[in-house]
């Protein structure tokens, strides 16, 4: 009979040396405006996934697409501006 044994190293594979570095955290923080804008676009698209979009929905989606493009542009230009959340 073979016994199933939990390997502690496999279960707790994230040791102290596997934490994100400061540079990685800074990169994530620089990408946050893009992530927020993409989440806002996704929220707008999900809202109309099972129905026909009305005029207000279409405006919301267009506005969200413009924010995504602007966030990408600002990130590439190095001029990120922190805005509100993605709600």
N, C-alpha and C positions, 0 to 999 in steps of 0.2 A: 504494500500500500504506500502510495506517495503522499506525503504531507505537504499541504500548501502553507508556505511560510512567507510572511511579508518581509521584504527587504527594506530596511529602514532608509538606506541611501536612495532608493528609487522613490520612496514615498515622500521624503523630505529632500528633494533634489535641489532646492534653492537655498544655498548656503550664503553666508555673508559676502563672499567674493562674487556672487552672481547678481548682486543688486545693480540697478542701472547706475551708470557713472554720472557725474555732474554734467558732462557734455551731452549725454543722451537725454537727461532731463531738460536741459536747455533747448535741445532740438525739438522735443515734444512740446515745450512751452511755445516755441516759435510757430509750431504748426497748429496750435489751438484755434486761432481765428479761422483757419481753413476747415478744421474739423467741425467747429460750431456752425459755419455756413453750410457745410455739406449735410449736417444733421438737420438743419432748418429746411433745406431742400427736400431731404428724405421725408421729413414730417409732412410737408406740403403734398408730396406725391402720394404718401400713404393715405392721407385724408380723402383722396379722390380715387383710390384704387378700385373701389367696388361701386362707383357711381359716376355719372357724367359730371364733369367739372363745370361749375357755373362761372360767371364773370369774376366774382371775387376769388374763387379758387385759382383761376388762371392768372390773375394778378399776383396772388401770393406765390405761385410757382415761378412766374417771371421774375419777381422781385428776389426770390431766393436764388435763382440761377445767376442773377446779376451780382448778388452778394458773394456767391462762390467764385465767380470770375474775378471780382474785385479782391477777394481774399488771396486768391492765387497770384494775382498781379502784385499785390502788396508784399507777399512773401518773396516773390522773385526779385522785387526791387529793394527788399530789405526795409520796407516802411510799414511794419505791421502795427495796427491800431487795435487795442483791446476794446471790444464792444460787449454788449449784454449777452446773456445766456441764449441758448437755442430753444427757447420755449415759445 
